[in-house]
Amino acid sequence: MIKKLLIGVTLSASLFVTAHAKGVNPITSMLNTNEKIFVVERESDSLAIVEKGLTRGHLTGMHNMNHGVVKFDGKDGYVISRDGWVVKFDPKEEVVVKELKTSDSAIGFTITKNFLAVANYAKKSVDILDRDLNPLQSFETGSKNVGIKTYKEYLVFSQMDNDKITVLKDTNYGKGLPKFVIHKEFEDVGVMPFDAMIKNNNFITGFFQSKHFGVVDLDTMKYKKIDILLGDRKPVLKVPHFGFWSISDGNVFIPAVGDNKVLVYTPDFKFVKNIETEGLPVFTALSPDKKYLAVTFSGKKFPVIQIIDTKTLKIIKRFEFDGKVLHVRWSNIRPKLYVSVNDTNKVAVIHTEQWYVSRDMFGINKPSGIFIYEEEK
């Protein structure tokens, strides 16, 4: 449910409930929240900084941003670069605080209250750092490491080259800095695991060369394989990146690999239907109220976005831009969908109540990933 304010701003139900739970007036909380957008500049060493519809500047020194990822936790921002640098920055003051190179190649990391964990490619290790990027532990695996996630006292990741899932346990959980030991390892889980997600107590991983995905129940430490089938009961040849999945209250939306479809399943992966799309879907992004799904494409349909109604499972809107769309991000506090248009160096803004492109934000060099920092005014 969306609460409409007289000033025309939209607040998602989740934020409304969360604000009440914290004893905060949700309307006041929303009005006091500023949205600062950090956009990865794919061919530079920088993040573009966008605020109130304008590109205000660029935070440089981020290293190779070809596959740059940004995460926020509290008042801290962190970047991991393609060439293995972890950079801590202050998103409010817009300055770099510290940096550490953990490997020559890395793309995955996770943040908790007390530590960061980095899944390295080239160094073939998983490194544990404190929040100030001081090294704490390193686990050598002899493999590229992917899909790193946390659940309670566990740190879980997959070893791409060894077809293995590793579970580390924090023996100092809840008492300060972590101290991890190997708790359990699952062998022969599938060929070349490459991405993962956490859904409740389940660690779900996909594979480059297996026609299933794997699920570790982190409460029971049991592993099982689940086949995903198309509507005609043919197996999916490759499970796409889980970062491209979307999970609403009632359905799981999966972009098909090599087919013009978004696959719809129940949360326990019973088939619902295939939604025919205009092109080959790459990314599905669910709106904060879970009413809509934005779908991006590859190939000839790179410049296109389609919007799906998650209740009717029908396509309701289509937008086409003047360049490749590499990423989209819904605003949590306003009726906006941000779209990075790589070829024309801009981020477009779609108004998500009246469904029109409300503005273009220029001065962003080859934009890709869009990341939003919400700060109290």
Wavefront OBJ file of the C-alpha trace (Angstrom):
o trace
v 0.000 0.000 0.000
v 1.204 3.511 -0.796
v 0.374 6.476 1.415
v -0.163 9.546 -0.768
v 0.789 12.859 0.755
v -0.743 16.193 -0.269
v 2.622 17.353 -1.472
v 2.648 14.589 -4.046
v 5.351 12.445 -2.482
v 4.908 8.704 -2.120
v 5.906 6.600 0.867
v 6.076 2.838 0.594
v 4.179 0.733 3.117
v 7.370 -0.866 4.357
v 8.878 2.492 5.284
v 5.607 3.563 6.899
v 5.479 0.453 9.083
v 9.183 0.647 9.912
v 8.908 4.266 10.988
v 5.942 3.477 13.267
v 7.830 0.510 14.735
v 10.676 2.830 15.679
v 8.273 5.302 17.281
v 8.876 7.844 14.516
v 6.185 9.757 12.662
v 6.499 8.201 9.156
v 5.446 11.350 7.310
v 7.916 13.509 9.232
v 10.599 10.862 8.757
v 10.069 10.821 5.006
v 10.077 14.592 4.678
v 13.342 14.695 6.625
v 15.012 12.101 4.412
v 17.282 13.235 1.600
v 18.043 10.950 -1.328
v 21.633 11.171 -2.508
v 22.384 9.053 -5.568
v 25.816 7.598 -6.311
v 26.186 6.347 -9.887
v 29.047 4.119 -11.003
v 30.920 5.734 -13.907
v 31.864 2.526 -15.649
v 34.887 3.759 -17.614
v 36.268 6.092 -14.964
v 37.587 5.700 -11.412
v 34.655 7.611 -9.999
v 31.106 7.813 -8.703
v 28.839 10.581 -9.951
v 26.933 12.302 -7.142
v 23.340 13.278 -7.953
v 21.111 15.234 -5.603
v 17.779 17.000 -6.171
v 17.870 16.127 -9.842
v 21.304 17.592 -10.528
v 24.751 16.045 -10.958
v 26.688 17.879 -8.241
v 30.095 16.284 -8.556
v 32.223 13.159 -8.779
v 33.896 11.131 -6.047
v 37.181 9.969 -7.577
v 39.783 7.408 -6.561
v 37.428 4.404 -6.800
v 39.824 2.419 -9.063
v 38.457 0.155 -11.856
v 34.690 0.723 -11.923
v 33.972 -1.693 -14.771
v 32.076 -3.867 -12.312
v 31.956 -1.487 -9.358
v 29.512 -2.163 -6.524
v 28.467 0.263 -3.778
v 26.872 -0.611 -0.434
v 25.784 1.516 2.509
v 25.477 0.590 6.152
v 24.532 3.267 8.627
v 26.628 6.352 7.897
v 29.293 4.413 6.004
v 29.651 3.768 2.296
v 31.790 1.038 0.758
v 32.896 0.339 -2.805
v 34.462 -2.763 -4.241
v 36.274 -2.270 -7.545
v 36.841 -4.801 -10.289
v 40.565 -4.792 -9.547
v 40.112 -5.798 -5.924
v 40.130 -2.538 -3.975
v 37.750 -2.003 -1.073
v 37.140 1.701 -0.475
v 35.406 3.128 2.577
v 33.894 6.576 2.058
v 31.721 9.072 3.882
v 28.572 9.501 1.768
v 27.541 12.658 3.604
v 30.857 14.486 3.385
v 31.668 12.786 0.053
v 35.265 11.924 0.927
v 37.301 8.721 0.841
v 38.137 7.515 4.351
v 40.354 4.513 3.688
v 41.124 1.869 1.077
v 42.615 -1.625 1.014
v 43.494 -3.914 -1.881
v 42.429 -7.477 -1.078
v 43.104 -9.028 -4.490
v 43.804 -8.307 -8.156
v 40.193 -9.205 -8.934
v 37.055 -9.217 -6.782
v 33.377 -8.403 -7.271
v 31.572 -9.679 -4.164
v 31.382 -8.445 -0.582
v 28.968 -8.235 2.316
v 28.713 -5.897 5.315
v 27.519 -6.523 8.870
v 27.633 -4.481 12.073
v 31.138 -5.655 12.949
v 32.877 -6.710 9.740
v 33.160 -6.865 5.959
v 33.766 -10.087 4.077
v 35.260 -9.993 0.565
v 35.049 -12.858 -1.922
v 38.173 -12.664 -4.075
v 38.772 -14.006 -7.569
v 42.488 -13.651 -8.242
v 43.819 -14.141 -4.713
v 41.508 -17.170 -4.307
v 40.588 -16.352 -0.738
v 37.814 -14.904 1.392
v 39.070 -12.025 3.522
v 37.448 -10.750 6.726
v 37.983 -7.066 7.575
v 36.719 -4.859 10.351
v 34.545 -1.868 9.466
v 37.681 0.313 9.189
v 39.188 -2.122 6.640
v 41.750 -3.635 8.996
v 42.404 -7.308 8.065
v 41.141 -9.854 10.605
v 41.204 -13.264 8.884
v 41.800 -14.819 5.473
v 40.550 -18.209 4.268
v 42.496 -19.652 1.337
v 40.265 -21.733 -0.962
v 42.280 -22.293 -4.136
v 39.233 -21.108 -6.072
v 37.457 -18.035 -7.336
v 34.927 -17.217 -4.630
v 31.406 -15.969 -5.293
v 27.951 -15.429 -3.783
v 29.075 -14.365 -0.316
v 26.217 -13.907 2.188
v 25.564 -13.806 5.937
v 22.893 -15.465 8.065
v 22.927 -15.189 11.867
v 26.391 -16.397 12.942
v 27.188 -17.891 9.532
v 29.147 -16.572 6.562
v 28.400 -18.563 3.403
v 30.016 -18.512 -0.040
v 30.572 -20.739 -3.078
v 33.864 -21.894 -4.573
v 33.452 -21.592 -8.327
v 36.412 -23.763 -9.332
v 35.826 -26.473 -6.712
v 32.033 -26.929 -7.076
v 31.746 -26.409 -3.336
v 29.715 -24.356 -0.838
v 31.487 -23.323 2.371
v 29.833 -22.285 5.639
v 31.937 -20.407 8.190
v 30.741 -19.934 11.769
v 31.525 -16.935 13.945
v 32.529 -18.388 17.320
v 32.460 -14.881 18.794
v 29.009 -14.035 17.435
v 27.345 -11.154 19.260
v 30.417 -10.391 21.364
v 32.477 -8.077 19.155
v 34.863 -8.696 16.293
v 34.254 -12.033 14.555
v 36.360 -15.154 14.787
v 35.392 -17.575 12.033
v 36.010 -21.289 11.720
v 34.967 -23.664 8.946
v 31.630 -25.109 10.050
v 30.575 -27.231 7.064
v 31.387 -27.700 3.384
v 29.111 -29.173 0.710
v 30.903 -30.973 -2.138
v 29.769 -31.554 -5.758
v 26.885 -29.132 -5.440
v 26.799 -28.351 -9.168
v 29.176 -27.272 -11.927
v 30.639 -23.778 -11.527
v 28.525 -21.984 -8.916
v 28.497 -18.274 -9.706
v 25.908 -16.328 -7.731
v 23.737 -16.662 -4.657
v 21.005 -15.099 -2.584
v 19.610 -15.485 0.916
v 15.875 -16.076 1.294
v 14.970 -16.503 4.970
v 17.185 -19.374 6.164
v 17.957 -20.651 2.654
v 21.202 -19.986 0.801
v 20.306 -20.370 -2.888
v 23.052 -20.685 -5.486
v 23.048 -20.884 -9.284
v 25.484 -22.554 -11.666
v 27.055 -21.841 -15.030
v 26.888 -25.438 -16.219
v 24.154 -27.234 -14.273
v 20.428 -27.395 -15.002
v 19.424 -26.823 -11.408
v 20.053 -24.469 -8.543
v 21.112 -25.500 -5.076
v 19.628 -24.690 -1.668
v 21.360 -24.951 1.699
v 18.997 -24.832 4.669
v 21.187 -22.947 7.123
v 19.101 -24.045 10.096
v 19.435 -27.770 9.376
v 22.634 -27.610 7.265
v 21.032 -29.796 4.587
v 21.565 -29.351 0.823
v 19.186 -30.076 -2.042
v 19.053 -29.517 -5.800
v 15.984 -27.961 -7.440
v 15.284 -28.051 -11.176
v 13.690 -24.981 -12.733
v 11.511 -25.777 -15.740
v 9.983 -23.574 -18.387
v 6.232 -23.729 -18.943
v 6.706 -26.419 -21.570
v 8.646 -28.393 -18.936
v 12.012 -27.922 -20.630
v 14.852 -27.219 -18.205
v 16.392 -23.772 -18.035
v 19.919 -24.071 -19.409
v 21.456 -21.587 -16.989
v 20.153 -19.857 -13.878
v 20.759 -16.083 -14.243
v 22.379 -13.913 -11.617
v 20.223 -13.865 -8.507
v 20.749 -10.135 -8.237
v 18.483 -10.002 -11.273
v 15.667 -11.952 -9.595
v 12.763 -10.283 -7.820
v 10.749 -11.799 -4.979
v 7.371 -10.328 -4.067
v 5.047 -11.562 -1.336
v 3.434 -14.044 -3.689
v 5.782 -14.759 -6.596
v 9.379 -15.121 -7.697
v 10.268 -13.417 -11.002
v 13.232 -14.789 -12.939
v 14.573 -13.450 -16.258
v 14.911 -16.416 -18.624
v 18.327 -17.010 -20.150
v 18.228 -16.821 -23.945
v 14.429 -16.560 -24.151
v 11.980 -13.653 -24.389
v 10.306 -14.473 -21.095
v 10.140 -13.582 -17.444
v 9.481 -16.793 -15.523
v 7.016 -16.624 -12.638
v 7.105 -19.116 -9.758
v 5.644 -19.429 -6.296
v 8.110 -18.952 -3.399
v 8.549 -22.749 -3.259
v 9.252 -22.745 -7.033
v 6.043 -24.153 -8.428
v 5.464 -22.854 -11.942
v 2.875 -20.056 -12.377
v 3.351 -18.729 -15.915
v 5.752 -17.228 -18.431
v 5.368 -13.543 -19.244
v 6.302 -12.912 -22.888
v 8.649 -9.921 -23.166
v 9.876 -7.763 -26.026
v 13.480 -8.867 -25.776
v 15.888 -11.072 -23.856
v 15.464 -10.013 -20.208
v 18.529 -9.308 -18.116
v 17.373 -7.572 -14.955
v 14.097 -7.548 -13.024
v 13.654 -4.846 -10.378
v 10.708 -4.860 -7.995
v 9.168 -1.581 -6.808
v 9.226 -0.904 -3.035
v 5.476 -1.535 -2.759
v 5.936 -4.722 -4.844
v 3.204 -3.670 -7.280
v 5.432 -3.297 -10.333
v 8.404 -4.968 -11.955
v 10.830 -3.123 -14.239
v 12.508 -5.372 -16.824
v 15.636 -4.507 -18.816
v 16.978 -6.315 -21.889
v 20.113 -7.195 -23.837
v 20.890 -7.190 -27.560
v 18.720 -5.118 -29.882
v 16.360 -4.238 -27.037
v 19.090 -2.814 -24.779
v 17.431 0.655 -24.780
v 13.995 -0.675 -23.728
v 12.325 -1.036 -20.315
v 9.001 -2.787 -19.804
v 6.870 -2.466 -16.654
v 4.906 -5.500 -15.408
v 1.938 -5.351 -13.054
v 2.751 -8.016 -10.440
v -0.923 -8.673 -9.677
v -2.198 -9.212 -13.241
v 1.210 -10.411 -14.532
v 0.718 -8.253 -17.611
v 2.972 -5.659 -19.236
v 1.436 -2.232 -18.683
v 4.106 0.257 -19.846
v 7.057 0.482 -22.225
v 9.898 3.026 -22.388
v 12.657 3.303 -24.975
v 15.778 5.417 -24.467
v 18.551 6.763 -26.699
v 21.175 4.290 -25.535
v 21.800 1.051 -23.656
v 20.080 0.736 -20.287
v 22.556 -0.841 -17.860
v 20.740 -0.475 -14.550
v 17.550 0.717 -12.892
v 16.791 1.655 -9.298
v 13.439 2.451 -7.659
v 13.272 5.240 -5.107
v 12.086 4.112 -1.673
v 10.565 7.454 -0.757
v 9.405 9.100 -3.985
v 7.462 7.923 -7.076
v 10.585 7.607 -9.224
v 12.469 4.975 -11.174
v 16.060 5.915 -12.038
v 17.489 4.559 -15.304
v 21.191 4.609 -16.285
v 21.493 5.237 -20.046
v 25.097 4.372 -20.755
v 25.606 5.640 -24.317
v 24.232 9.141 -23.733
v 25.878 9.738 -20.349
v 22.730 10.347 -18.358
v 20.338 8.981 -15.768
v 16.696 9.281 -16.784
v 13.892 9.596 -14.239
v 10.523 7.893 -14.758
v 7.550 9.193 -12.746
v 5.965 5.987 -11.450
v 2.480 7.244 -10.666
v 1.736 8.866 -14.007
v 4.315 6.819 -15.972
v 6.275 9.360 -17.978
v 9.942 10.390 -18.227
v 10.039 13.439 -15.995
v 13.659 14.501 -16.533
v 17.158 13.538 -17.651
v 20.179 14.067 -15.416
v 23.350 14.640 -17.470
v 27.044 14.975 -16.706
v 27.494 11.309 -15.767
v 30.235 9.482 -17.652
v 29.137 6.056 -18.971
v 26.763 5.306 -16.063
v 25.958 1.786 -14.897
v 25.072 0.876 -11.296
v 22.780 3.268 -9.398
v 22.980 3.291 -5.582
v 20.889 5.449 -3.240
v 21.998 6.754 0.129
v 19.146 7.958 2.337
v 20.265 10.480 4.923
v 18.408 12.418 7.595
v 18.367 16.138 6.896
l 1 2 3 4 5 6 7 8 9 10 11 12 13 14 15 16 17 18 19 20 21 22 23 24 25 26 27 28 29 30 31 32 33 34 35 36 37 38 39 40 41 42 43 44 45 46 47 48 49 50 51 52 53 54 55 56 57 58 59 60 61 62 63 64 65 66 67 68 69 70 71 72 73 74 75 76 77 78 79 80 81 82 83 84 85 86 87 88 89 90 91 92 93 94 95 96 97 98 99 100 101 102 103 104 105 106 107 108 109 110 111 112 113 114 115 116 117 118 119 120 121 122 123 124 125 126 127 128 129 130 131 132 133 134 135 136 137 138 139 140 141 142 143 144 145 146 147 148 149 150 151 152 153 154 155 156 157 158 159 160 161 162 163 164 165 166 167 168 169 170 171 172 173 174 175 176 177 178 179 180 181 182 183 184 185 186 187 188 189 190 191 192 193 194 195 196 197 198 199 200 201 202 203 204 205 206 207 208 209 210 211 212 213 214 215 216 217 218 219 220 221 222 223 224 225 226 227 228 229 230 231 232 233 234 235 236 237 238 239 240 241 242 243 244 245 246 247 248 249 250 251 252 253 254 255 256 257 258 259 260 261 262 263 264 265 266 267 268 269 270 271 272 273 274 275 276 277 278 279 280 281 282 283 284 285 286 287 288 289 290 291 292 293 294 295 296 297 298 299 300 301 302 303 304 305 306 307 308 309 310 311 312 313 314 315 316 317 318 319 320 321 322 323 324 325 326 327 328 329 330 331 332 333 334 335 336 337 338 339 340 341 342 343 344 345 346 347 348 349 350 351 352 353 354 355 356 357 358 359 360 361 362 363 364 365 366 367 368 369 370 371 372 373 374 375 376 377
